[in-house]
Amino acid sequence: MRARRLDAARDLLIHQRLSVTEASFRVGYAHPANFATAFRRHFGYSPSRCQ
């Protein structure tokens, strides 16, 4: 489930050019910092690199 949310967030960051904060809220994270940590652990790079 977490991997799907993170994949969806990466798509939002790349294709819709959302901010990291907006993408994190759209996939269900209440705190962007927690999202950024989970994203970095899953993909090996920070979500801001997708922008």
C-alpha positions as CSV (number, residue, x, y, z in Angstrom):
1,M,0.0,0.0,0.0
2,R,2.8,2.5,0.9
3,A,4.6,1.7,-2.3
4,R,1.5,2.6,-4.3
5,R,1.0,5.9,-2.5
6,L,4.7,6.8,-3.1
7,D,4.5,5.8,-6.8
8,A,1.4,7.9,-7.2
9,A,3.1,10.9,-5.4
10,R,6.1,10.6,-7.7
11,D,3.8,10.7,-10.7
12,L,2.1,13.8,-9.3
13,L,5.5,15.5,-8.8
14,I,6.7,14.7,-12.3
15,H,3.7,14.9,-14.5
16,Q,1.5,17.5,-12.7
17,R,4.4,19.4,-11.2
18,L,2.9,19.7,-7.8
19,S,4.8,20.8,-4.8
20,V,6.1,18.2,-2.4
21,T,3.7,19.4,0.2
22,E,0.7,19.2,-2.2
23,A,1.7,15.7,-3.5
24,S,2.1,14.5,0.1
25,F,-1.4,15.6,1.1
26,R,-3.0,14.2,-2.1
27,V,-1.6,10.7,-1.4
28,G,-2.7,10.8,2.2
29,Y,0.3,12.0,4.3
30,A,-0.7,14.5,7.0
31,H,2.9,15.7,7.5
32,P,5.2,16.5,4.5
33,A,8.3,15.6,6.5
34,N,7.1,12.1,7.1
35,F,6.3,11.8,3.4
36,A,9.7,13.1,2.4
37,T,11.4,10.5,4.7
38,A,9.3,7.6,3.3
39,F,9.9,8.8,-0.3
40,R,13.7,9.0,0.3
41,R,13.8,5.5,1.8
42,H,11.7,4.0,-1.0
43,F,13.4,5.7,-4.0
44,G,16.8,6.6,-2.7
45,Y,16.5,10.3,-3.5
46,S,14.4,13.2,-2.2
47,P,11.0,14.1,-3.7
48,S,12.3,17.6,-4.6
49,R,14.5,16.0,-7.2
50,C,11.4,15.0,-9.2
51,Q,10.4,18.7,-9.7
